[in-house]
């Protein structure tokens, strides 16, 4: 346990950020996974789920959880899957 006040505060901040980042990352993974499932399903229209996944990726970038290039790469892969 940290003895210095600033270190204690830093630990509290880090824990709050860790929990927030984990929730955002989990949401991104879930929506992307659902989008790929919709892309693989026969007779389904995956546009809505792909759009939702792209939105979740953009939000994660805005909040600093994902690097912008990582999100762009994943969005590109989703768009390619949608085009085929």
The first five atom37 places (N, CA, C, CB, O) and aatype in JSON, in Angstrom:
{
  "aatype": [20, 20, 20, 20, 20, 20, 20, 20, 20, 20, 20, 20, 20, 20, 20, 20, 20, 20, 20, 20, 20, 20, 20, 20, 20, 20, 20, 20, 20, 20, 20, 20, 20, 20, 20, 20, 20, 20, 20, 20, 20, 20, 20, 20, 20, 20, 20, 20, 20, 20, 20, 20, 20, 20, 20, 20, 20, 20, 20, 20, 20, 20, 20, 20, 20, 20, 20, 20, 20, 20, 20, 20, 20, 20, 20, 20, 20, 20, 20, 20, 20, 20, 20, 20],
  "atom_mask": [
    [1, 1, 1, 1, 1],
    [1, 1, 1, 1, 1],
    [1, 1, 1, 1, 1],
    [1, 1, 1, 1, 1],
    [1, 1, 1, 1, 1],
    [1, 1, 1, 1, 1],
    [1, 1, 1, 1, 1],
    [1, 1, 1, 1, 1],
    [1, 1, 1, 1, 1],
    [1, 1, 1, 1, 1],
    [1, 1, 1, 1, 1],
    [1, 1, 1, 1, 1],
    [1, 1, 1, 1, 1],
    [1, 1, 1, 1, 1],
    [1, 1, 1, 1, 1],
    [1, 1, 1, 1, 1],
    [1, 1, 1, 1, 1],
    [1, 1, 1, 1, 1],
    [1, 1, 1, 1, 1],
    [1, 1, 1, 1, 1],
    [1, 1, 1, 1, 1],
    [1, 1, 1, 1, 1],
    [1, 1, 1, 1, 1],
    [1, 1, 1, 1, 1],
    [1, 1, 1, 1, 1],
    [1, 1, 1, 1, 1],
    [1, 1, 1, 1, 1],
    [1, 1, 1, 1, 1],
    [1, 1, 1, 1, 1],
    [1, 1, 1, 1, 1],
    [1, 1, 1, 1, 1],
    [1, 1, 1, 1, 1],
    [1, 1, 1, 1, 1],
    [1, 1, 1, 1, 1],
    [1, 1, 1, 1, 1],
    [1, 1, 1, 1, 1],
    [1, 1, 1, 1, 1],
    [1, 1, 1, 1, 1],
    [1, 1, 1, 1, 1],
    [1, 1, 1, 1, 1],
    [1, 1, 1, 1, 1],
    [1, 1, 1, 1, 1],
    [1, 1, 1, 1, 1],
    [1, 1, 1, 1, 1],
    [1, 1, 1, 1, 1],
    [1, 1, 1, 1, 1],
    [1, 1, 1, 1, 1],
    [1, 1, 1, 1, 1],
    [1, 1, 1, 1, 1],
    [1, 1, 1, 1, 1],
    [1, 1, 1, 1, 1],
    [1, 1, 1, 1, 1],
    [1, 1, 1, 1, 1],
    [1, 1, 1, 1, 1],
    [1, 1, 1, 1, 1],
    [1, 1, 1, 1, 1],
    [1, 1, 1, 1, 1],
    [1, 1, 1, 1, 1],
    [1, 1, 1, 1, 1],
    [1, 1, 1, 1, 1],
    [1, 1, 1, 1, 1],
    [1, 1, 1, 1, 1],
    [1, 1, 1, 1, 1],
    [1, 1, 1, 1, 1],
    [1, 1, 1, 1, 1],
    [1, 1, 1, 1, 1],
    [1, 1, 1, 1, 1],
    [1, 1, 1, 1, 1],
    [1, 1, 1, 1, 1],
    [1, 1, 1, 1, 1],
    [1, 1, 1, 1, 1],
    [1, 1, 1, 1, 1],
    [1, 1, 1, 1, 1],
    [1, 1, 1, 1, 1],
    [1, 1, 1, 1, 1],
    [1, 1, 1, 1, 1],
    [1, 1, 1, 1, 1],
    [1, 1, 1, 1, 1],
    [1, 1, 1, 1, 1],
    [1, 1, 1, 1, 1],
    [1, 1, 1, 1, 1],
    [1, 1, 1, 1, 1],
    [1, 1, 1, 1, 1],
    [1, 1, 1, 1, 1]
  ],
  "atom_positions": [
    [[0.85, -1.19, 0.0], [0.0, 0.0, 0.0], [0.89, 1.24, 0.0], [-0.96, 0.0, 1.23], [1.89, 1.3, 0.71]],
    [[0.5, 2.22, -0.79], [1.3, 3.44, -0.91], [1.15, 4.3, 0.35], [0.87, 4.25, -2.15], [0.08, 4.37, 0.95]],
    [[2.25, 4.93, 0.74], [2.24, 5.8, 1.91], [2.05, 7.26, 1.55], [3.53, 5.64, 2.69], [1.57, 8.05, 2.36]],
    [[2.43, 7.62, 0.34], [2.37, 9.02, -0.07], [0.98, 9.33, -0.59], [3.45, 9.34, -1.15], [0.38, 8.54, -1.33]],
    [[0.46, 10.51, -0.2], [-0.9, 10.88, -0.55], [-1.14, 10.88, -2.06], [-1.22, 12.24, 0.01], [-2.16, 10.38, -2.53]],
    [[-0.21, 11.44, -2.8], [-0.37, 11.52, -4.26], [-0.39, 10.13, -4.88], [0.76, 12.37, -4.88], [-1.08, 9.89, -5.87]],
    [[0.38, 9.2, -4.3], [0.39, 7.84, -4.81], [-0.92, 7.13, -4.5], [1.57, 7.06, -4.21], [-1.41, 6.33, -5.3]],
    [[-1.49, 7.42, -3.32], [-2.79, 6.84, -2.97], [-3.87, 7.34, -3.92], [-3.16, 7.2, -1.51], [-4.72, 6.57, -4.38]],
    [[-3.83, 8.63, -4.22], [-4.8, 9.2, -5.16], [-4.62, 8.59, -6.55], [-4.65, 10.75, -5.22], [-5.6, 8.25, -7.22]],
    [[-3.37, 8.45, -6.96], [-3.09, 7.86, -8.27], [-3.63, 6.43, -8.34], [-1.57, 7.86, -8.54], [-4.14, 6.02, -9.38]],
    [[-3.53, 5.68, -7.25], [-4.06, 4.31, -7.22], [-5.58, 4.31, -7.36], [-3.65, 3.61, -5.92], [-6.15, 3.47, -8.06]],
    [[-6.24, 5.25, -6.67], [-7.7, 5.34, -6.77], [-8.11, 5.68, -8.2], [-8.26, 6.41, -5.79], [-9.05, 5.1, -8.74]],
    [[-7.41, 6.63, -8.81], [-7.72, 7.03, -10.18], [-7.51, 5.87, -11.15], [-6.85, 8.24, -10.6], [-8.33, 5.61, -12.03]],
    [[-6.4, 5.17, -10.97], [-6.07, 4.06, -11.85], [-7.13, 2.96, -11.77], [-4.7, 3.48, -11.5], [-7.51, 2.38, -12.79]],
    [[-7.61, 2.69, -10.58], [-8.64, 1.66, -10.4], [-9.94, 2.06, -11.09], [-8.89, 1.39, -8.9], [-10.58, 1.24, -11.75]],
    [[-10.33, 3.33, -10.91], [-11.55, 3.8, -11.59], [-11.42, 3.69, -13.1], [-11.85, 5.25, -11.2], [-12.35, 3.25, -13.78]],
    [[-10.27, 4.09, -13.62], [-10.04, 4.03, -15.07], [-10.0, 2.59, -15.56], [-8.73, 4.74, -15.43], [-10.53, 2.28, -16.63]],
    [[-9.38, 1.72, -14.78], [-9.3, 0.31, -15.17], [-10.69, -0.3, -15.32], [-8.48, -0.49, -14.15], [-10.96, -1.0, -16.29]],
    [[-11.55, -0.02, -14.36], [-12.91, -0.56, -14.41], [-13.69, 0.02, -15.59], [-13.65, -0.28, -13.1], [-14.42, -0.7, -16.27]],
    [[-13.52, 1.31, -15.82], [-14.21, 1.97, -16.93], [-13.73, 1.4, -18.26], [-13.99, 3.49, -16.89], [-14.53, 1.09, -19.15]],
    [[-12.4, 1.28, -18.39], [-11.83, 0.76, -19.64], [-12.27, -0.68, -19.89], [-10.31, 0.84, -19.6], [-12.53, -1.07, -21.03]],
    [[-12.34, -1.47, -18.81], [-12.74, -2.87, -18.96], [-14.18, -2.97, -19.46], [-12.58, -3.61, -17.62], [-14.49, -3.82, -20.29]],
    [[-15.06, -2.11, -18.94], [-16.46, -2.12, -19.37], [-16.58, -1.73, -20.84], [-17.31, -1.17, -18.49], [-17.34, -2.34, -21.6]],
    [[-15.84, -0.72, -21.23], [-15.89, -0.25, -22.62], [-15.33, -1.32, -23.55], [-15.11, 1.07, -22.79], [-15.91, -1.61, -24.6]],
    [[-14.19, -1.91, -23.17], [-13.57, -2.94, -23.99], [-14.49, -4.15, -24.14], [-12.22, -3.37, -23.39], [-14.57, -4.75, -25.21]],
    [[-15.17, -4.5, -23.06], [-16.09, -5.63, -23.08], [-17.25, -5.36, -24.04], [-16.61, -5.92, -21.67], [-17.66, -6.24, -24.8]],
    [[-17.77, -4.14, -23.99], [-18.87, -3.79, -24.9], [-18.43, -3.85, -26.35], [-19.41, -2.38, -24.57], [-19.16, -4.34, -27.21]],
    [[-17.23, -3.36, -26.62], [-16.7, -3.4, -27.99], [-16.59, -4.85, -28.46], [-15.32, -2.69, -28.08], [-17.03, -5.2, -29.55]],
    [[-16.0, -5.69, -27.63], [-15.82, -7.09, -28.01], [-17.16, -7.77, -28.27], [-15.05, -7.85, -26.92], [-17.3, -8.53, -29.22]],
    [[-18.13, -7.5, -27.41], [-19.45, -8.13, -27.56], [-20.13, -7.7, -28.85], [-20.33, -7.78, -26.37], [-20.67, -8.54, -29.57]],
    [[-20.1, -6.4, -29.15], [-20.78, -5.92, -30.36], [-20.07, -6.39, -31.61], [-20.86, -4.4, -30.35], [-20.72, -6.72, -32.6]],
    [[-18.73, -6.43, -31.59], [-17.99, -6.9, -32.77], [-18.26, -8.39, -32.98], [-16.46, -6.65, -32.6], [-18.43, -8.84, -34.11]],
    [[-18.29, -9.15, -31.89], [-18.57, -10.58, -31.99], [-19.98, -10.81, -32.55], [-18.43, -11.25, -30.61], [-20.18, -11.69, -33.39]],
    [[-20.95, -10.02, -32.09], [-22.32, -10.14, -32.59], [-22.38, -9.77, -34.07], [-23.27, -9.25, -31.78], [-23.13, -10.38, -34.84]],
    [[-21.61, -8.77, -34.47], [-21.6, -8.35, -35.88], [-21.04, -9.47, -36.76], [-20.77, -7.06, -36.06], [-21.6, -9.76, -37.82]],
    [[-19.95, -10.1, -36.33], [-19.4, -11.19, -37.12], [-20.37, -12.38, -37.17], [-18.06, -11.64, -36.54], [-20.46, -13.06, -38.19]],
    [[-21.07, -12.62, -36.08], [-22.07, -13.69, -36.07], [-23.18, -13.37, -37.07], [-22.66, -13.88, -34.66], [-23.65, -14.26, -37.77]],
    [[-23.6, -12.11, -37.12], [-24.64, -11.7, -38.07], [-24.14, -11.8, -39.5], [-25.11, -10.27, -37.76], [-24.9, -12.14, -40.41]],
    [[-22.86, -11.5, -39.72], [-22.28, -11.61, -41.06], [-22.25, -13.06, -41.52], [-20.86, -11.02, -41.1], [-22.44, -13.36, -42.7]],
    [[-22.02, -13.96, -40.59], [-21.93, -15.38, -40.93], [-23.27, -16.07, -41.05], [-21.11, -16.09, -39.91], [-23.36, -17.15, -41.62]],
    [[-24.33, -15.47, -40.52], [-25.65, -16.1, -40.53], [-26.26, -16.03, -41.93], [-26.58, -15.41, -39.51], [-26.07, -15.06, -42.66]],
    [[-26.98, -17.06, -42.28], [-27.63, -17.13, -43.59], [-28.96, -16.38, -43.56], [-27.86, -18.61, -44.0], [-29.75, -16.52, -42.62]],
    [[-29.2, -15.59, -44.57], [-30.48, -14.91, -44.72], [-30.7, -13.74, -43.78], [-31.56, -15.88, -44.52], [-31.78, -13.15, -43.77]],
    [[-29.68, -13.38, -42.99], [-29.83, -12.27, -42.05], [-29.36, -10.97, -42.71], [-29.04, -12.54, -40.75], [-28.61, -10.99, -43.68]],
    [[-29.81, -9.85, -42.16], [-29.34, -8.55, -42.63], [-28.44, -7.97, -41.54], [-30.54, -7.57, -42.97], [-28.93, -7.45, -40.54]],
    [[-27.12, -8.06, -41.72], [-26.18, -7.69, -40.66], [-25.86, -6.19, -40.59], [-24.91, -8.44, -40.85], [-25.05, -5.79, -39.76]],
    [[-26.47, -5.36, -41.43], [-26.1, -3.94, -41.49], [-26.22, -3.26, -40.13], [-26.97, -3.22, -42.5], [-25.32, -2.52, -39.73]],
    [[-27.31, -3.5, -39.44], [-27.55, -2.84, -38.15], [-26.5, -3.24, -37.11], [-28.95, -3.16, -37.63], [-25.99, -2.39, -36.38]],
    [[-26.18, -4.53, -37.05], [-25.21, -4.97, -36.04], [-23.8, -4.48, -36.38], [-25.22, -6.5, -35.92], [-23.01, -4.19, -35.48]],
    [[-23.48, -4.39, -37.67], [-22.17, -3.86, -38.07], [-22.09, -2.38, -37.73], [-21.92, -4.09, -39.59], [-21.06, -1.9, -37.25]],
    [[-23.16, -1.67, -37.98], [-23.2, -0.23, -37.66], [-23.02, -0.02, -36.16], [-24.53, 0.41, -38.13], [-22.29, 0.88, -35.74]],
    [[-23.68, -0.84, -35.35], [-23.56, -0.74, -33.9], [-22.13, -1.03, -33.43], [-24.55, -1.7, -33.22], [-21.61, -0.37, -32.53]],
    [[-21.5, -2.02, -34.05], [-20.12, -2.37, -33.7], [-19.17, -1.23, -34.06], [-19.69, -3.66, -34.41], [-18.27, -0.91, -33.29]],
    [[-19.38, -0.63, -35.21], [-18.54, 0.49, -35.62], [-18.71, 1.68, -34.67], [-18.87, 0.92, -37.06], [-17.75, 2.37, -34.35]],
    [[-19.93, 1.89, -34.23], [-20.21, 2.97, -33.29], [-19.49, 2.71, -31.96], [-21.74, 3.12, -33.05], [-18.91, 3.63, -31.38]],
    [[-19.53, 1.47, -31.49], [-18.86, 1.11, -30.24], [-17.35, 1.3, -30.37], [-19.18, -0.35, -29.85], [-16.69, 1.77, -29.44]],
    [[-16.8, 0.95, -31.53], [-15.36, 1.14, -31.76], [-15.01, 2.63, -31.74], [-14.93, 0.53, -33.11], [-14.01, 3.02, -31.14]],
    [[-15.83, 3.46, -32.39], [-15.58, 4.9, -32.4], [-15.64, 5.49, -31.0], [-16.59, 5.61, -33.3], [-14.83, 6.34, -30.64]],
    [[-16.61, 5.03, -30.21], [-16.73, 5.53, -28.83], [-15.52, 5.14, -28.0], [-18.02, 5.0, -28.17], [-15.04, 5.93, -27.18]],
    [[-15.02, 3.93, -28.19], [-13.84, 3.48, -27.45], [-12.62, 4.34, -27.8], [-13.55, 2.0, -27.76], [-11.8, 4.62, -26.93]],
    [[-12.52, 4.75, -29.06], [-11.41, 5.62, -29.46], [-11.57, 6.99, -28.8], [-11.36, 5.77, -31.01], [-10.6, 7.54, -28.28]],
    [[-12.78, 7.52, -28.81], [-13.05, 8.83, -28.21], [-12.69, 8.84, -26.73], [-14.52, 9.2, -28.39], [-12.2, 9.85, -26.21]],
    [[-12.95, 7.73, -26.05], [-12.67, 7.65, -24.62], [-11.24, 7.24, -24.32], [-13.62, 6.67, -23.96], [-10.84, 7.17, -23.15]],
    [[-10.45, 6.98, -25.35], [-9.04, 6.67, -25.16], [-8.77, 5.23, -24.79], [-8.48, 7.54, -24.11], [-7.68, 4.92, -24.3]],
    [[-9.72, 4.35, -25.01], [-9.53, 2.95, -24.66], [-8.82, 2.21, -25.79], [-10.88, 2.28, -24.35], [-7.98, 1.35, -25.54]],
    [[-9.15, 2.53, -27.04], [-8.53, 1.91, -28.19], [-7.72, 2.94, -28.98], [-9.59, 1.26, -29.09], [-8.06, 4.12, -29.02]],
    [[-6.67, 2.47, -29.6], [-5.9, 3.33, -30.51], [-6.72, 3.54, -31.79], [-4.49, 2.69, -30.84], [-7.37, 2.61, -32.25]],
    [[-6.69, 4.74, -32.35], [-7.49, 5.02, -33.55], [-7.22, 4.06, -34.71], [-7.24, 6.44, -34.0], [-8.15, 3.68, -35.42]],
    [[-5.96, 3.67, -34.91], [-5.65, 2.76, -36.02], [-6.21, 1.36, -35.78], [-4.14, 2.69, -36.23], [-6.59, 0.68, -36.73]],
    [[-6.26, 0.94, -34.52], [-6.83, -0.36, -34.19], [-8.31, -0.37, -34.54], [-6.63, -0.7, -32.7], [-8.8, -1.32, -35.15]],
    [[-9.01, 0.68, -34.16], [-10.43, 0.77, -34.46], [-10.65, 0.84, -35.97], [-11.05, 1.99, -33.77], [-11.58, 0.21, -36.49]],
    [[-9.82, 1.6, -36.68], [-9.96, 1.72, -38.13], [-9.77, 0.36, -38.8], [-8.95, 2.74, -38.69], [-10.49, 0.01, -39.73]],
    [[-8.79, -0.4, -38.32], [-8.53, -1.73, -38.88], [-9.72, -2.66, -38.67], [-7.27, -2.33, -38.26], [-10.11, -3.4, -39.57]],
    [[-10.28, -2.62, -37.48], [-11.43, -3.49, -37.17], [-12.67, -3.06, -37.95], [-11.72, -3.48, -35.66], [-13.43, -3.9, -38.42]],
    [[-12.87, -1.76, -38.08], [-14.01, -1.25, -38.86], [-13.86, -1.64, -40.33], [-14.13, 0.29, -38.71], [-14.84, -1.99, -40.99]],
    [[-12.64, -1.57, -40.84], [-12.38, -1.94, -42.22], [-12.71, -3.41, -42.46], [-10.92, -1.65, -42.58], [-13.3, -3.77, -43.47]],
    [[-12.32, -4.25, -41.51], [-12.59, -5.7, -41.64], [-14.11, -5.94, -41.62], [-11.9, -6.5, -40.49], [-14.61, -6.76, -42.38]],
    [[-14.82, -5.24, -40.77], [-16.28, -5.38, -40.73], [-16.92, -4.93, -42.04], [-16.87, -4.57, -39.55], [-17.84, -5.57, -42.56]],
    [[-16.41, -3.81, -42.58], [-16.95, -3.3, -43.84], [-16.67, -4.28, -44.99], [-16.34, -1.92, -44.16], [-17.52, -4.48, -45.86]],
    [[-15.49, -4.88, -44.98], [-15.16, -5.87, -46.02], [-16.1, -7.07, -45.91], [-13.68, -6.34, -45.9], [-16.56, -7.6, -46.92]],
    [[-16.38, -7.49, -44.68], [-17.29, -8.61, -44.48], [-18.7, -8.28, -44.95], [-17.32, -9.02, -43.03], [-19.41, -9.14, -45.47]],
    [[-19.08, -7.05, -44.75], [-20.42, -6.61, -45.17], [-20.52, -6.54, -46.69], [-20.74, -5.24, -44.55], [-21.58, -6.82, -47.26]],
    [[-19.42, -6.17, -47.34], [-19.43, -6.02, -48.81], [-19.53, -7.36, -49.52], [-18.17, -5.28, -49.27], [-20.02, -7.43, -50.65]],
    [[-19.06, -8.44, -48.88], [-19.08, -9.74, -49.55], [-20.36, -10.45, -49.41], [-18.02, -10.58, -49.03], [-20.51, -11.56, -49.93]]
  ]
}
